[in-house]
Amino acid sequence: MPPGAQRDLVVALHDLHHRAGWPSLRTLARETGVSHTTVSKAFSSPSLPPWGTLELLVEAMRGDTQLFHALWLAASTADASSVPHAPAIAGRTAELAAVRRHLDGGVGLLLVAGEAGIGKTTLVAAAARASDAFVATGRCLPLAMEVPLLPVADCLRSVLETDATWFAEAVAACPPQVADALAALVPEASPRAPTRPDDRLLMTTAVASTVRALARRRPLALLIEDLHWADPGTLDLLEHLLGRELPLPFVGTWRSGDTSTAERSDDWFTRVRRLPRTHVVPLGPLSRTETVEQLRLVGVVSPDQVDRIHARSQGQPLFTEQLAAHLDDATRLPSLLADLLDRRLTGVTVQQWAVLRTLGIASRPLSPDLLAEAASLSADDLTTQLRLLQDRRLVRRAEGSADLQHPLLADAVRRRLVPGEDVAAHAALAHALSKERGAEPGEVAEHWRGAGEVEHEVTWRIAAARAAHARFDRRAEADHLVRVIDLWPDSGDAEEQTVTLADVYLRAMDALRFSFRFDEAAALSEAAGELFDDVDDGVRADLLFRRAIYRGETEGLEVGLALLDETLALCEKLPVRETQARAMDRKQSWLYFIGRTEESYLVASQQVEVATRLADPVLLRDSLMRVAWLAGVAGDVSRAMHGLAESAERAGVADDPLGEIRRGVYATDVLLACGAPADEGLAAGREALSVATSYEIDNPQTMLLRVNVASALVRAGRIAEAERALALPKDAAFEVDRWPAHATLAVIEVRRGRTAAGLERVETVWAALPESAHFEYELLAYRMDVSFWAGVPTRTLDTTLRAIEHTIEGVPVRISAPTLLAAARAATEDEHGRHLRDLAQRSDLLGERHRDDPYLVAHSLTIEAEAERVAGRGRSERWAESAACWELLQRPHDAAYCRWRAAQCAAAEGRGTLAARLLKRATAEARDHVPLVEAIASTSAGAG
């Protein structure tokens, strides 16, 4: 099959079949409800399969139907190589079809209307290229008003230059005077003396006769672009031809809203559109989806770039094209757009400029009252100016408010401001907004900033931070508070503020941490050290607690625990406070993860007591949920889930969105630690994810919730679902605070066959984290898993074994087991196997204590099997037993891996039939795990 869209579709279909584990054609036929012959044709026939069949096949193999539909559409529109294809065009599907239908068989005039740059020329050019008719094209120019019938002459000349014989035969079939008249329009077509161009009647008759004769010999359509610039003669001629009801299609383009259009031309447009054989196709802005198509055509596909460009262009194709061509300078207008918009602002009056300036500085719609005050206009004057500006298409009505016609006009307005003019405009807007009931504090603060009024800005920034906190927008809250800290020394009398500088530091650190900006928060914590001598013991404890968090995470948990003990010792001397409960929560968590579990349980109980004394329902609920989580990861799932479900009622919490998200994290964490089926994890996280979506909460807890849900789906072999649940785009910029999400995505990427990307991602995570994090078992497991399936297991094995060696006795077995298993899978030497078996013994994984726990039994049996493998004593029975355990836990990929290993042993034992049976079953279970499918296929080929 030659290169092209259909070949791309076929390659993608075969790749999906490979990733799905090569299900047989009869299996696919059974799942799709079509014959196996139809399935076979879809994979091997050079003809394009119907979309309905292809969709069923893609769904049966758990593929991306949207991706395949796009590939199918591309292939379905590229099958007639003898027909010239239309140039690529974004969107406009219905409009393109309408214009093409008219060119191929319509009669009368079809006018494509829209503002400058909306894509009229692109649309009609695409339709003309795809038309079966010959499309004779003429173009009007601004100077065409002075050159009679210029576009008509262009149309006739295009016929003559394309096929002189066709033109000559048509003219010869007309009355003799036609050739004389045409000599004035197309002198090169006739040696005769031209008729005077102002002999309108003769010229009109000649053109009508000629186009009629041309159309009799070959399908013909006339296209005249930019009719708003046409001379009166051209417009009269076109109107006359329409009245003669010639049996051929006319298409024209018309720029709407152009104040330079002659009044006579506007009258013609109004008159001619009333004719029964005239139809208008209005063009509006492209949707975001269509803008994505347009940008993809020029190579811009980044979601961030698309969002940024569409927000500025609002789907106006010319604006989109120009902004895409100048991505390196996103803050300035491209010169072509700047010139275009500047011309639209030429000639505005002083009062009109006051309105435009205010709207440009505001960058949003403003109510009439607010706009009048900020622009220093009376209500009557404002109404008059808005009407005039609306006539010039510079402003528009926006749900009872006034706004600039297009966002880029705001850029053009701001470019025209003279020095100092913007300061006064910002001050006027800030004053006016300050009086508005329900004004957005952040907006007011920005205008005070533009006005250079520091004290006013600080006051409104603090209010803006509170508002952002209330709507769970921690990133915006952090930005406002950091700005307050920067301004504080210059903000005048600090005593006039409602908060202290220490309060601002504390709130800023928390907001930064909860918006994935840990390093900034840590730097702020160090800077806040200068305040220690100037605050009371309560605030000192608050600051010390934050220092414990940041130094503990970067310098090691032992350092952090020492600082937490200092914090708690200080709190003991004070009335009970929130910091005491928060410090206890952090302490018990760290104690648990370094293996001091008994101490962790004790601190968790004390935390409940402190939260109860505080009478803070949210803190009490957090404390109760922590106790429930500890019970769950110790193996008591029922107690944990019951405790989590009752936590809100016991604490007396009525409305706690953040608590609901934390409950989801705890619940999914417990279920993962105990090996529960994926559907239980999905059910446990569904409500919390719904809350996060409803409140638009994006914080570390929401990220961990998504990581847990995705991890459950990975275990269940539902890799595509896992990637969707994680909701981290493949091209998302790396943020170290989101490392669990990136590490999880790396695991998903290698399973989907994106091996290099997964390996690079997990190594980026490893390099970005502090050395103290390299002992985290979850991170070690991620890295080992990715390295193994990427084919470089030994790269990370020694590092992992050293980390485990130093900490294994203290780490809870449910945390250490997955990491030990990942390391055992990568083992290549007998020494590794013995070492790992010893580590598993020291972790209590191989003891009798957990023989009734299917999750831990599956880990222990598989580690034993891996140790036997590297010792050269692998047995198919051992691997089959492990596979059965994983199957019981509904983990098909782990079961497939064990059956693959069992098949290798069976083949070595000379039991070929058993090996073949195991490989067949492993292939079915390995679906969606590309490297495992390839490994099984390689073994099958060797056995065959």
N, C-alpha and C positions, 0 to 999 in steps of 0.2 A: 504494500500500500504506500503510495507516495506521501511525502511530508505534507502536513496540513491539519485542518481542524478535526477531520474524521479519524485520522491516524492518532491524534492526541487522545481522542475519546476511546479508541480501541485499546491503546496502551494503558490508559487509566483503568479501564474495565478489567484487563488482565492483571494489573497490579493489585486491584481490590480483591480479585479472585485468589491471588497468591496470599495476601494478608489475611483473608478469611479462612485459610487452611485448605485451599483447593477442594471445596465441596464438589461432588460429582454433578454432572449435568442432570441426572435423574433426581438427585436430591434437590437441586435448584428448581427443577420442574415441579416437584411435589410441593415445595414451599411457595412457589409463585402461582401455581394453578394453571400453567401453560405447558405445552408439550415439550419434551426434551429436544425435539427437532428445532422448535422455535428458540430454545435456549442456545442450542449449538449455533444457529444462524447469527444470533446476537454477538457471539464471540468470534465467529470466523467469516461471516459473509461480508463481501465488499459493500453491500448495500446498507444504508442506515436503518437500524431497527426503529420501530415505533416507540415514541416516548413512554407510552403506557407499559410496554414490555420492559424497557430499560429501567424504569422506575421500580417495578416489582423486583427485578434482579438486584438492583442496588440496595433496596430495603432488606432483601433476604440475606445479603452479605454484610449488613450493617454499615453501609457506606453513606457518604454525604450526598443526599439527593439534590441539594441546591447546587453543589459543585458540578454534578453530572448533568443537571438540566442546562447549566450554562455551557458545558462542553457540547451537549447535544444541539443546543440552539446554534452555536457557532458552526457545527458540522452541517446542520440542516440548511443554513443559508449560504453554504460554500460549495454547492454540488453542481452548478452549471457553469463550467469553465468557459463555455463559448459566449456567455452573457457577461458583459462588463459589469462589475460589481460597483455598488454605490460606495462612495468614500465613507469611512467609519464615522458614525454619528451616534451621539449619546442620547438615549431616550427618544422622545418624539415618535414612538412607534405608530400611534394612531394617526398623527399628523402626516408622517411620511407615507403611510398607506393611502391616505386621502389624496395627497398630491399626486402620487404615482398613478392611482386609479383614474384621476382626472386626465393626466397626460396620455394615458393609454387608451381611453375610450370615452372621455367626457366631452361635453360641449359647453360653451359659455365661458365665463371668467371666474377663476378661483383666485381670490386675493389672500395672500399670506401676510398678516398684519402683526406688528409688534414694535416695541421701542428699539432704539439703536442698540446693536450688539446682542440682541436676543436670539440670534441664530437663524434669521430668515434665509440668508444666502446659503448657509450650510444645508438647510433643509431642502430648498428647491434644487440645489446642485446635486444632492444625493438622489432625489427623486428623478431628476433628468438623466443622470448616469444610469439609473436602473430601468429607465423607460424603454419600451420596445419601439416607440415612435422617435422620429428625428425631432429634437427639440431645438428650434431656432431661437437663439438667445440675443437679446439686446439689453443694454444697460444705460440707464439715465445717469447723468452726472450733474453736479451743481450748475455747470455751464450749459447744460442741455436746454435750459429755459431760453437761451439765446440762439440755439441751433435747432431749427425746425426739423422734426421727425428723425432726430439722430438715432434713437433706439430702434425705430422701424427700419431704417437703413441698415443697422447692425444685424437685424434678424434676416433680412433679405441677403445681405452679404455673406452671412454664415452658411446659407444654402448654396449660394454661388461658389464659395470657396471649397465646400465639401463635395459638391457634385454639379459641375457646370452644365453637364448634359441635362440633368433633371431640371435645372433652372431654365435652360434655353427652351426645352420642350414645353414647359409650362407657359412661358411667355409667348411662344409661338402659337399656342392654342387660344390665346386671348385676342381681342380686337387689336388692330394695328396701333391705335393711339396709346395702348398700355405700355408698349416698349418706349414710346416717346416720353411718357410721364415718368417711367422708372429711371430713365437716364439722369434725371435730376437727383435721385436718391442713390443710385448705384451706377456712376458713370462708366465704370469698367465693364459693365454688362452690355453696353450699347454704344456704337459709334455715332448715334444720332445726336442732334442738338437737344439739350435738355429742355423740358417744359419748365416754365417759371415755377419755383417752389411754392409761391403763394396761390397757385391755381388749385385751390383746395378741393373743389368738386372732382376735377379730373384725377388728381392724385389719390383721393379716397377711393374712387372707382377702380383705378389701376391696381392699387394695393389689394383691394378686395378680390378682384378678378385673379390676380397672381396667386394669392395664398389658396384660393379655392382650387385653381388648376394644379398647384403643387400638391395639395392634399388628395386630389383624385389619383395621383400616380404613386403616392407613398405616404404612410402614416406620418402626420406632421402635427406639431404643437408649437405654439409661440409662447416664449417666456420673456417678460420684460421686468427687469429689476429696478427698484427704487423709483416707482411711479410718482412718489411725492415730489421728485425733482423734474418730472416730465414737462416738456413745453406744451402750451395749450393745443397745438396742432396734433401732437401725439395722443393727448387725452381725447380730443374730439374724434380723431380717427378711430381710436379703440372703441369709443362709445358707439360710433356709427357701425363698425363691424359687428358689435354685439347686437345692434338693432337689426342687422341683415340676417341674423341667425345663421352664420356660417357654420358648417358641420365640422368644426375642429375646436380643440381646447385652447384656451388662453390662460396663462398663469402670470400673475404679477405679484410683486412684493411692495408693501407700503409701510413706511415708518410712522407709527402713531405717536402722538404727543410731541411732535416737533414744532416748536413755535416759529421756526423759520419757513415752514410750508406756506406757500402762497394761498391767500384766501380763495382764489378761483379754484385751486387744486383741491382744497378741502371741500368746496361746494361740489366738485366733480365726484369726489369719493362718496359724499353723502348721497348724491343723486344715483350713481351707478350701482351702489350696493342694494338699491331698492329694485333693480331689474330682476325679473324672475329667474334669469339664467346666470346670476351672479351669486357667489357664495364666498364667505369670509372664513378663513382659518386663523383664529387668534393664537398667538404664541405667548405664553407666560414663562416665568422662570422655571428652571429645572428643579426637580426635587433633589433631596440629598442623595438618594440612590442613583439618580441620573447624573448628578455631579460626580459621583464616584466613577461612573462609566466614562465620563468625559476626561477625568483626571487619569484614569487608567490608560486611556489612549495616548496620553503624553508621558506616561511613565511614572506618575505620582500615585502611589498606592498606600502610603502610610496613613493609618486612621487619624493620627494627630494632624498631619498635613491636610487631610480632607476636611476635618472639622474646622481647622483654622481658616482654610480658604472659603469653605461654604458659608461660614459665619460672616465673612466680609463680602463675598460676592452675592450672597442670597440667591444663588442659582442662575445669575445672569451670565450666559456662556462667555461673552467677550471678557468680562471682568475676571471670570474663573481662569480663562486662558492666560491672561496677562499676569495674574497673581501667581499662577503655577510657573510661569516663565521667569519669575523673579523671587524664587523661594529663599535665596540667600539674603535678601533684604526685606524681611517680612514687615518691617515697621514703616517703610516708605511706599508711596504709590508709584507703580511703574509710570514712566514718563508719558506713555500714550494715554493711560487713564487719567493722569494728572491734567494733561492738556484738555482732554474731553470734558472732565468735570469742571475745570476752571472756566471753560467757555459757557457752561450752563449757569455759572454764578455772575457772569458779566452783566452789568447794567442794573443790579439790584439797588434799591433806594436805601437811605440810612435806616429807616424803620424796618425794612425787610431784612437788612443785614443784622439788626439787633435780634430779630427772631431767629434767623439762621445761626448766628453765633451762639445763642443760648442753647438751641437744640444740638448744635455741634459739640459744645462743651459737655452737655448732659449725656449725649450718646444714647438717648432713649426717648420714648414718647413722654410728653409733659402735658398735664391738664391745662386748660385755658387760663385758669386763675393763677396757677404756678408760673406758667410761661409769661403771662402779662406782668407779674411782679418782678420776675428775674430779668425781663427785658425792658423794664421801666416803660411800659406802654399801658394806655387805658384799654379797657375791655373793647370799646368800639374800634379803636385804632388797630388792636390786635386782630379783630375779626376781619377788618378790611385787608390787612396785610396777608393774613392767612389765605384769604380768597384769591388774592393776586398771585401768591406763591404757589398755590394749588394749581392755578391755571398754567403756570410755567413748569408744572410737574417737579417742583422742588420740595414741596411738603405734601403729606398725605394724612388723611384721617385714620386714626388708630384707636378704635373702640372709645370714642369720646375724647381722645387726646390728639395732639398734633405731633407728627414725627417727620423727620427728613424722608424724602422719597426713597432713598437708598442708603445703607450704612456707609458706603464709600464717600457719600457726600459729606459726612461728618469729617472724614480725613481731609477732604478738599477745603472745607470751611476752616479747620484748624491750621492748615498750611497758610492761609491768607491772613491770619492774625498777626498784628504788629506787636513789638515788645511791650509788655505791660497790659495789653488788652485782655490776655487770657487770665491774668491775676484778678482783674476787676470782674470778669465774667464768672470766675469760680466763686469769688466772694459774694456776688449777687445771688448766685444759685444756692450757696450754702446758707445765707440768711433766709432766703425764701423757703428752702427745704426744712430748716430748723423749726419753722412755724407750722409745718404740715403735721397733722395728726397721723401717727403710724409711719413716719418717715424711716427709711432704712438707715440705721446709724453708720454703717460702713460707707454708704454713698455720701452722706453728709461729711464724714471724716475726710474722704478723698477730696472733696471740694475745698474744705478748710486747708488741706495740704496744698492744693493748687493755689490757694490764696496766700499761702505763707503764714497762716495764723496758727502757731504751734500750740498754744494753750487750748484753743478751741478744738484743735485736732486731737489732742490727748484725751480730752473729755469724751469726745465722740468715739474715739478708738476703743476706749474702755467699754462704752455702751455697746459698740459693735461686737466686741469679744463676747460679752454676755449673750447677745442675741445669737451669735454663731454657736455658742455652747448649747443654748436651749434647743437649737435645731440639729444638734449632733454633728455640726460641721467643724471638727476639731482643727482641720488644716487652716481654715479661715480664721478661727479663733487664735491659733498660734501666730499667724501673720500679723494680726492686729496687735497682739501683746508684745511681740518682738519689736514692732515699730514703736510702741509706747516706751519700751526700755531704751531704744535708741534716742528717743526725744527727751527722756526724763530730765537729764541735766539742764536742758535748755527750755524746760516747760514752765518756767516761772515759779510761783509759790506752790510747792508740792502739797502743802497742807490743805490747799483748796480741793484736792482730788479726794474721791471717796474711797480710794484704796491706797495702800502703801507700795513702795517699790518692791519690797519682799513679797507681798501678795502677787504682784505682777509676775515676778520671777517664778514663783511656785506654779501659778496657773499656766504660764508660758511653757514651763518644762513638761507639765502633764499634757498639754495640748500638742506639743511637738512629739512626744513619745507616742501618743495615741493616733498620730497622723503619719506614722512611719518615718519619723525624722529623729531617730535615736541619737545620732552623732551630734546634731544641733542641740538637742536637749542636754546631752552630756557636757558640751562646751558651756552651755548656759549655767549648768550646775557648778562648774568650776568657777565661773565668773561670779556667781552668787556667794562664793566663799568670802568675798570682801564685806558682806553684810553681817557676818556672824557676830561681830562685836557690837553691832548696833541694834540688835533685836532681842526680844525676850526669849525665855527658855522654850516656850511653846513654838514660836516660829523657828527657833534654832533646831528643834526636833524635826519640824517639817522639812527644813532644808537638809538636815543630816540624813533623813530617810531617802530623799531623792539622790543624794550623793551615794548612798549605799547601793541603790539600784544601778546607777551608771558605772560605778567602779567595780561592782560585783560582776556585771556582765562583761566588762572589758578586761579586768585584771584577775578574775577568778572568783568563784563563789565563796571561798574562805575569806577573802578580803571583804566581800559584801556582807557576809554573816557577822564579821567583827563590827562593822559599821551599824548593822541592824541592832546588835546588842547594845551599842552606845545609844542608839535612838530609843530603844525600849527602856533603858536605864533612866534616861532623861524623862521619858513619859511617866515613869513610876512616881516621880516627884510632883507631877502635875495632875490637875483634874482630868478625868478620862477624855480622850480626844480621838478624832478620826485617824490620825497618823498612827496611833497605837495599834488599832485593828489592821490597818493596811500593812504596817511593818510586820505584824504577826503572820499575815497571809503570805507575804513574800518569804519570810523566814521558814515557815513550814514547807513551802514549795521547794525551796533550795535544799532544805534538810532531806526531803524525800528523794530528790534527784542525786544526792551524793550518798544515798544508802542509809541515812540515819532515820529510818522509818519510825521507830518508836518515839523518838523525840518529835518527829513531824506530827504524829497523831496527838501528842500532848499539846503542842503549840496550837494546833487546829481547834482543840477543845477550849483552850484559853481564849482564842479569838472569838468564839461564839459567846463566851461570857462577857468580853469587852464590848462586843457589838450589842448585846442585850442591855448592858448598862448605858450605852450611848442612846438607846431608844431610836436608833436609825434603822428603819425597815430595810433599806437597800443594802446597807452593810451587813445586817443580820442575815439577810437572804444569801449574800455572797458567802458568808461564813458557813452557813448550813450546807450550801452546795459544795463547798470545799470538803467538808466532812463526808458527804455522800460520795464524792469522787474518790476519796481515799479508800472507802469501802469497796467501790467498784473495781479499781485497779488492783485491789488485793484479791479479787475473784468473786466478791459477793454482788453480782449484777442486780439481783432483785432488790436488795436493800438500797443500792445506789440509785436505781431508777425511781424507786418509791420516794426516796429522800429528795431527789431533784424535783419530782413532780409536786411534792408538798411544800417545797421551800417558800414559795410566794405566799401561800396561805398562812404558814406558820409564822412568817415574818411580818405579815400584815401589809404586804405590798399590793397595791391596786394597779399601778401603771408603771412598768419598769422595762422599757424596750431593751436597754443594754443588758439587764439581768436575763431577759429571755434569750438573748444571743449567747450569753455566758452559759446558760443552762444547756443550750444546744451543743456548745463546745464540750462541756463536761460529759453530756450523755453520749455523744459520738466517740469521745475519747475512751470512755469506759467500754463501749461496745467493740471498739477496735482492739483494746487491750485484752479482751476476753474472746476474740475471734468470732463475734456474732455475724450472721449473714448480712450482706450488703443492704438488703431491703430494710432491715431493722435500723441500720445506720441512717439510711435515707429518711425513714419515717421520723427518727429522732431529730434530724437536722432540718426537716422541711419547714416546720413552724418558725424556727429561729431564722432561717434564710428568708422566709416571707416577711418577718419583722424587719430584717436588715434592708430588704428591698423597699418595703413600704416607707421606712424612715430615711432611706438613702444613707445608711450608716456604713462607712468603709473604715474600719479600724482593725487593729491586730486580731481582735477576737473574731470578727467576721472573716478575716483571712484564714484563721485557724479552723473555723467551722467549714469553710470551703475545702481546705486541705484534708480535713477528716473525711468529709463526704467523698471527695475524689479518691482518697486512699481506699475507702471501702469498695468503691467501684473498680479500682485497679485490682484489688484482691479477687473480686468477682469476675474478672476477665472482661469487664465492660469498659474498654479503654476509651472509645470515642465519647461515651457518656461522661467518663471521668474528666476528660479534657474540657468538656462543656461545663461541668459542675465547678471546676477549678476557676473558670472565667478569667484566666490570665492569658492574654494574647501572646502568640509565639514571638511577636516582634516588640513586646513591651520592654521598655527600658529597664535595666536591672536596678533594683533598689535593695540594698542589703537588708533593710528591715523586713522585706518580704521574702527572705531567703527560704522559709519552709515552702512557700508556694512555688518558687523557682525550682527548688530541689524536687518537689513532687512533679512539676512539669517535665523535668529532665527524665524522671522515671517513665512518664507517659511517652515522651518523645522517642526513647529507645525502643519501646514496645511498638510504636507505630512505624518504626523503620527510619526515623530521623536520628540515626545513631550519632553522627558527628555533632549535631546541634545539642543533643542531650548530654554528651560527654563534655562539650565546651561549657554548657550551662552549669553543670554540677561542679566543675573545676573553678568556674567563676565564683560560685557560692563559697567554696572552700577557701579560695584565696582572699575573699573579701572579709571573712569572719575573723575575729581575734583568735589567737592561739588557744585561749581558754575554751572556746567553743568547739575545738577539734576533739574534745572528749565527750561531746554529746552523742549519745548512742543513736538517736534518730538520724542525725547528720551522717554518722558513720555508715548506717544501714543504707541510706540513700546513695551515698558515694560508691559503696561496694556493689550495690545492685546495678547501677548504671555502668560501672567499669566492667563488670562481668559480661553483661549483655552487649557491650560495645566491643568485646573481644580483647580487653586489656586488664584481666583480673589481677594480675600480679602487681600492677602499678600502685594499687592502694592497699593490698593485703597486709604488708608489713606494718604500715602506719596504723591500720585498724587493730591489728593484734597487739601492738604496743599500748594503744589507748585502752583496750579492754583489760589487758594484764594489770594495769595500775588501779583499776576501779571495780573489777568484777564482783568482789565480795559484797560491796555495799549497794550495788544497783539492783532494784527489784527485778525479779525474774521475767515479768511480763514486758519490761522495757528492754532487757538484755537479750531475750530470746530471738527477736527478729534480726538483730545485729549479728549474733552468733551464727544464725542460719545463713545470712548473706555472706559472711566470711567463709563459712564451711563450703559453700557452693563454689567459691573462687579458689579454694585450696587446690594445689597441684602436686604437693609432695607429702610423703608419709609423715614428715616432721610437722607439717601444718596440721594434718589430721589429728595427730596425737596431742598437739598443743590445744587445738580447739576442743577436743573431747575433755581435756583437763579443765579448760575454762568453763565448759558447760557443767562439769561436775561441781566445780567451785561455786557456780551460780545456783546450784540446787536444781538445775533443769533436768538432770538425768536421775535424780533420786526418786524414791517411791512416793514421795509426798504428793506429786501432781499426776499420778497415774489415772485419776478419774477426770482429768481436765483434757478434753479432746484437743484443745488449741495447743497446749503445751506438749502433749503427747506427740502431735504431728511434728512440732519443732524438734523434739528430742530424737524421734525415730529417724528423721531426715538427716540430722547432724551425725548420728551413728552411721547411717548409710554412706554419707560423704566421707567419713573417716575410713570406712572400709574401702571405698572407691580409690582413694589416693594411696592406700596400703596395698592395692592390687588384689583385694579380697572381695570385690563387689559381688553381691548376690541379687538375682532378679526378684527373689521372694521378699527380701528386705525392702527393695524399692517399691514393689507392688503393695506391700503393707503400708508404706508411707503414702503412696498415691491414694489408697483407700481412705486414709485419715483426712487428707486434704479434700477429697471428694465429699466427705461427710460435712466438712466445713464450708462447702460450696465455693471452693477456690480452684477453678478449673485449670488455670495456668500452672499452679504448683503441682496439681495432680498430673498434668501433661508432662511437666519436667521430670517427675519421678518415673512415669511410665516410659519416657524416652530413655532414661538411665537404665530402667529395668530391661528394655529391649536390647540395649547395648550388651548388658550382662547375658541375656538369653542367647544372643547371637554368638557371644564368646563361648557359651556353654554348648553350642551346637544345636540349640533349640530354635531353628529358623521359623517354624510355624508360629510359635509363641511370640517371637520377636516381631513378626509381621503383624500379628493381631494387636500387640501392644502399640506398635507404631501407628497403626490405623486409628486406634482410639486416641492416642496422644495428639495426632493431627487434628482430630475433631475438637478436642479440648483446648488446643493451642490457638484457636481462632482469635484474630486481632493482636497476636503477639508475634510480630514479624521475625525477630531473631530466633525465637524458639521454633517457629514454623520452618525456618530455613535450616536449623540444626537437625530437626526431625527429618526433613527432606533429604539432607545430606546422608544421614544414617540409613534411610530407606534406599537411597541410590547405591550405597556401599553394600547393603545386604542383598540388593537385587543383582 
